[in-house]
Amino acid sequence: MKSRLFVTTSILFVFLLLLPASTVFAHMMLIEPVEEGKVQVVFDDGSPNRHAEVVVFDEDENEMARGDVDRQGYFSYPAEGAVMLVADDGFGHRAEYLVGEDAPQALPRVPTVGAVLAGFLLIAGIFHYRVRKRMM
């Protein structure tokens, strides 16, 4: 009985450990301002996204413009009245940019992965403690 519980707990632990790692190591899409009326849609490693569609919204959240990025990830839009840009590539990546603000920076990978792993280890420790307490 104890060995079966150990094997089940171990498999669950490994599964939980590997599941979030795939999302943590996935790349993030960003919209970076180039100049007024022009942005570049890139991944956090600096490579351009060639498949994104960008939608430009005004102050009242009305759509002002819509279009695809070019092969280098650049998109030009009418700067007059533009407040927010939303890029979506149809593959699950989505980025938003408020005109005039600094582009968001990607989270550092090592501390993020460490925090996720520490959280899962804490949860696993709590469950392990509860199981051992129940068996006594």
C-alpha positions as CSV (number, residue, x, y, z in Angstrom):
1,M,0.0,0.0,0.0
2,K,2.8,2.4,0.9
3,S,4.8,1.7,-2.3
4,R,1.7,2.3,-4.4
5,L,1.0,5.6,-2.7
6,F,4.7,6.6,-3.1
7,V,4.6,5.8,-6.8
8,T,1.3,7.6,-7.4
9,T,2.6,10.7,-5.4
10,S,5.9,10.6,-7.3
11,I,4.2,10.5,-10.7
12,L,1.8,13.3,-9.8
13,F,4.7,15.4,-8.5
14,V,6.7,14.9,-11.7
15,F,3.7,15.7,-13.8
16,L,3.0,18.9,-11.8
17,L,6.6,19.9,-12.0
18,L,6.8,19.5,-15.8
19,L,3.4,21.0,-16.7
20,P,4.1,24.6,-15.7
21,A,7.7,24.5,-17.0
22,S,6.3,24.4,-20.6
23,T,4.3,27.6,-20.1
24,V,7.1,29.4,-18.2
25,F,9.6,28.7,-21.0
26,A,7.1,29.8,-23.7
27,H,7.9,33.0,-25.4
28,M,5.9,36.2,-24.8
29,M,4.8,38.6,-27.5
30,L,5.4,42.3,-27.1
31,I,4.5,45.5,-29.0
32,E,7.5,47.8,-29.1
33,P,7.2,51.4,-30.3
34,V,9.6,52.3,-33.1
35,E,8.5,55.9,-33.8
36,E,5.3,57.8,-33.7
37,G,2.8,55.8,-35.8
38,K,5.0,52.7,-36.1
39,V,5.5,49.7,-33.9
40,Q,7.1,46.3,-34.1
41,V,5.5,43.1,-32.8
42,V,8.3,40.8,-31.4
43,F,8.7,37.9,-29.1
44,D,10.6,38.4,-25.9
45,D,13.8,37.0,-27.5
46,G,13.7,39.8,-30.1
47,S,12.6,37.8,-33.1
48,P,9.8,39.4,-35.1
49,N,6.3,38.0,-35.2
50,R,5.4,37.7,-38.9
51,H,1.8,36.6,-38.4
52,A,0.2,39.1,-36.0
53,E,-2.8,41.3,-36.8
54,V,-2.8,44.6,-35.0
55,V,-6.0,46.5,-34.1
56,V,-5.8,50.2,-33.2
57,F,-8.3,51.7,-30.8
58,D,-9.2,55.3,-30.0
59,E,-10.1,56.9,-26.6
60,D,-13.6,55.5,-26.8
61,E,-12.4,52.0,-27.6
62,N,-13.6,52.4,-31.2
63,E,-11.6,50.5,-33.8
64,M,-9.5,53.0,-35.9
65,A,-7.4,50.7,-38.0
66,R,-6.6,47.1,-38.5
67,G,-3.9,45.3,-40.4
68,D,-1.2,42.6,-40.6
69,V,2.4,43.2,-39.7
70,D,5.0,42.9,-42.4
71,R,7.8,40.2,-42.6
72,Q,9.9,42.1,-40.0
73,G,7.0,42.5,-37.6
74,Y,6.4,46.2,-38.3
75,F,3.0,47.9,-38.4
76,S,2.2,51.5,-39.3
77,Y,-0.9,53.1,-38.0
78,P,-2.5,56.6,-37.9
79,A,-1.0,58.1,-34.8
80,E,-3.6,60.9,-34.5
81,G,-6.1,59.7,-31.8
82,A,-4.6,56.3,-31.3
83,V,-4.7,55.2,-27.7
84,M,-4.3,51.4,-27.6
85,L,-2.9,48.8,-29.9
86,V,-3.8,45.1,-29.6
87,A,-1.8,42.4,-31.5
88,D,-3.0,38.8,-31.9
89,D,-1.3,36.2,-34.0
90,G,-4.0,33.5,-33.8
91,F,-1.6,31.1,-32.1
92,G,-2.4,32.1,-28.6
93,H,-0.1,35.1,-28.4
94,R,-1.7,38.5,-27.6
95,A,-0.1,41.8,-26.6
96,E,-1.5,45.2,-25.7
97,Y,0.3,48.5,-25.9
98,L,-0.9,51.9,-24.6
99,V,0.4,54.6,-26.9
100,G,3.0,56.8,-25.1
101,E,3.9,54.2,-22.4
102,D,7.1,52.2,-22.2
103,A,7.0,48.8,-23.8
104,P,6.5,46.0,-21.2
105,Q,9.6,43.9,-20.4
106,A,9.6,40.1,-20.2
107,L,10.0,38.6,-16.8
108,P,13.4,37.2,-16.1
109,R,13.2,33.4,-16.6
110,V,15.4,32.0,-13.8
111,P,13.5,33.7,-10.9
112,T,10.1,33.0,-12.5
113,V,10.9,29.3,-12.9
114,G,12.3,29.2,-9.4
115,A,9.2,30.8,-7.9
116,V,6.9,28.4,-9.8
117,L,8.9,25.4,-8.7
118,A,9.0,26.6,-5.1
119,G,5.2,27.0,-5.1
120,F,4.8,23.4,-6.4
121,L,7.2,22.1,-3.8
122,L,5.3,23.9,-1.1
123,I,2.0,22.4,-2.2
124,A,3.6,18.9,-2.6
125,G,5.1,19.2,0.9
126,I,1.7,20.1,2.4
127,F,0.0,17.1,0.8
128,H,2.9,14.8,1.8
129,Y,2.6,16.0,5.4
130,R,-1.2,15.4,5.4
131,V,-0.8,11.9,4.0
132,R,1.9,11.0,6.5
133,K,-0.2,12.4,9.4
134,R,-3.2,10.4,8.3
135,M,-1.2,7.2,8.1
136,M,0.0,7.5,11.8
